């Protein structure tokens, strides 16, 4: 008996949230959306594939930036309506060139940037 992506609980648009976590440090890197085909492609290739709502197309993380996410572990929550993809992240996960998309904190009622963009390798 193999895993069937159709057994997950998708929203009305056919999407499920996927949280990317660094498999070594445990740091939460980003959240994006997957549909059943993106789930299947991720499991088949080991390259994390999301569904871009704005482009209405598959998005293989790092395909253009080189900041790939290699799948280490694929997990689903108890309600089967949220995914956790534990990854080996190469470079920044965020399009702002930060390690994580979660670089803004609210502390004492103020927004504080807690993470600077990564330095480029050139």
Secondary structure, DSSP 4 states (H G I P E B T S, - for coil): ----GGGS---TTS-EEEEEEETTT--EEEEEEE-HHHHHHHHHHSB-EEEETTTTEEEETTTTTS--EEEEEEEE-TTSSEEEEEEEE-S-SSTTS-S-S--EEEETTEEEE--PPPPP--
